[in-house]
Amino acid sequence: MAGDSIDRGRHSYEMLKWIEHCPANVWLIRGNHEEEFASCIDLMLRLDEKEGLGTDYCSHKETAALYSSVKYFLNNEGLAGSYFDLYGTINSLVNDSGIALEDLCRWVGIIREMPYYRELTVGDRTCIVVHAGYAEKMENIKSSFSSRKEFYLYAREDFLRLGGKQYGMVIAGEEDKKRLTAAAVLMLEIGETVRAEGMLAVYKYMEKKTVNESLKRILRQMSEGTDAALTFETAANEYWEKDPQGISAMVFYIYLLGADYIYSGYPSATVMESLRTLLPEGCHEKFDRKVDKINNKRKKRKQKQQKQMYLFKQKEALQRQEAEKLLH
């Protein structure tokens, strides 16, 4: 599990209990949400010690009081209290599930044992499993990050620019989901552009958006009316020549399948559902939100077209009436 095992829904308590008895064949990698959870508990402990509150670690009521004290202290001191327990996970654990400080500290201990990344060998390749991004040298990332640890936890698009493993492969949980979702959404947007404005509008779309070079070639051939079989045979040959691995292979496949659906004129609902089935479950929520936006945009465009048609017909009717008056 490449991080963010908590704060992602209503079952953080169940996840933390599961992590306590995690199977031996599951690797737990630390993500920014685990790191921030642990930092919040550290802050509660520091305030308890500094103010001499003497909180009973086994008491749920005293833990709840300490949590409220931290919130009050941060807000009263003009600090960013809203960032403490940003997702409300600790609040839910303490006030809804009756969790005491001893449980919170035990979970923090488990989190502190989680590595920031895991290195393994698959065949003859070195693979790095990490939450956000991996960089071999600090000098590659020091312009944007204060430490490699920060890069492991918070790199996003920066990973593609600055990070990587020479002669190896990096599997980044957060960034991989983002790349897959972005690829599927891109194909949806291109499909909508083609339906609304025709195949030639793809050129304008490519000028406005950053599009992968391989996908550009496919779209360009489609726009120029190149035979579909030839277009996809060329793309498939390029795929095997490049021999993409892991997420890169999946992204290329989404491009290829999406382009095929668009070229074949499949209904938008079919394209959306087909692309969705290619995504891991963790990508579905974000993908669905994008689909809703696209559907709303299409609905507004249709309403605008209907209004324009109505006004055109009204104008046409008035002109006809004026013409009839002149004739009589």
ABEGO torsion letter per residue (X at the ends): XBEGABGBEAAAAAAAAAAAABBAABBBBBBAAAAAAAAAAAAAAAAAAAAGAGBBAABAAAAAAAAAAAAAAAAAAGBBAAABGAAGAAAAAAAAAGBBAAAAAAAAAAAAABBABBBBBBEABBBBBBAABBBABAAAAAAABABAAAAAAABBAAAAAABEBBGBBBBBAAAAAAAAAAAAAAAAAAAAAAAAAEAAAAAAAAAABBBBAAAAAAAAAAAAGBBAAAAAAAAAAAAAAAGBBEAAAAAAAAAAAAAAAAAAGBBAAAAAAAAAAABBAAAAAAAAAAAAAAAAAAAAAAAAAAAAAAAAAAAAAAAAAAAAAAAX
